[in-house]
Amino acid sequence: MKAKYKFALVSIAISSALLSGCKTGDIATKTAQAPSVETVTLTETKITPYHTFIGRTEAVNDVDIMPRVGGELTAIHFKDGDMVEKGQLLFEIDDRPYKAALAYAKASLQKAKAQLVQTTRDAERVKKLIKDKSISEQQYDDAIAAQAAAIASVEEAKATLVSARLDLEFSSVRAPFSGRVGFSNFRVGDRISKIQLVPLVSITQVDPIRFGFDVDEKLYRRVRSAIDVAHRNDDKLDVDLTLTLSDGSLYPLDGKIYAVGNKIDLETGSIRAEAQFDNPTYALMPGEYGNLTIKLRNKTIDGLLIPSAAVQQDQAGDYVMVVGDDHVVSRRNVELGQTYGVKRAVLTGLAANEKVIVNGLQKVRPGATVKDVELQSEQG
């Protein structure tokens, strides 16, 4: 009996060893026969966070120049599309009627002042006479009223003179600020009216120039501190604001955050903000699309970077293929951050030390067994 029992134990042990060897051999065989893929092992690295926003350049000021007096247009002192300086003469309206009105207003004021001198003398005289009852109460009242009327006439004449001077000044139409004019809507000889609805010309201030952009509510929560620092930091010691134009070129001057809205738009779910850039050479025009990048200096965070080549997309969003310790491929949905060269920051979905497939993605699907080869040059 003992011999039979020992024999049975030995048989079981041998069978178990054989079965185990078969499983290991099967895995090794599958791995050996599996397609080869190239992977990177994710490691945490120091990155400088930044945020990019799409927007459009906007004029600081953009106004229609309307006439404030009427008359014949006698001169135009610019060419359509010219850059003009603040106070520069743009249009001249026939000023002869306004010069005449000014001269009349001056004469009227002198006449009113002379009348006031006379009525003041009369008022002083009747004040003495009324005490002696040498004149009637009616005569006294008339003299005092005449003086009051003369005072009012002087004030009226002064106001008329101011108005006449303004009308003469308004006959010369000047630029309210430095900027670029558009196309004139009138020509020399046209009749101008101060109640017309058509502007003489439009003028746009382009130095400095603004860049308007919207930040969605979710992202605003994440980047609020960076925007606030950029808004407060006028000397730009700690923050960089750069503008990339639609052709891919980088605008050479840094900007600053000019203003941030005070509420989330309920329809768009975003908050409005504006950056401002100096534009001394007028290289930027209102209405240009671009990308604004806000980056805080001297601030780094621990993050994961993956090669952009590892990222795939479908209707569910961005995803990558991960190789497990058992050499089996699985899909991993990810949320990506900004681009750093040929790599993307990973916000969610992956962890350090996981292996991500970079090359050979067309050979695999979730659940497949692969033979992975580490790309040493892609680490970190």
Summary of the structure (lengths in Angstrom):
residues: 380
radius of gyration: 41.9
end to end distance: 65.2
largest distance: 166.6
contacts: 1093
relative contact order: 0.19
helix: 33%
strand: 36%
